[in-house]
Amino acid sequence: MPADGRFIVITVPAAAGFAAVEDAVNSWTAEQGCPWEYGNVYDEDGQPLGWWITA
């Protein structure tokens, strides 16, 4: 948790596509001057987890 105790969580359907998510979040965070990162998308080595890929 951030030291100031403030954060936001956004949930978007994977069907929207990661490019759409990144565009929206990048736009908002640029206006706010704050960083962001994915949760539950990449492993500790930076590799995609792949849970959104269907067989």
Buried (B, 14 or more C-beta within 10 A) or exposed (E): EEEEEEEEEEEEEEEEEEEEBEEEBEEEEEEEEEEBEEEEBEEEEEEEEEEEEEE
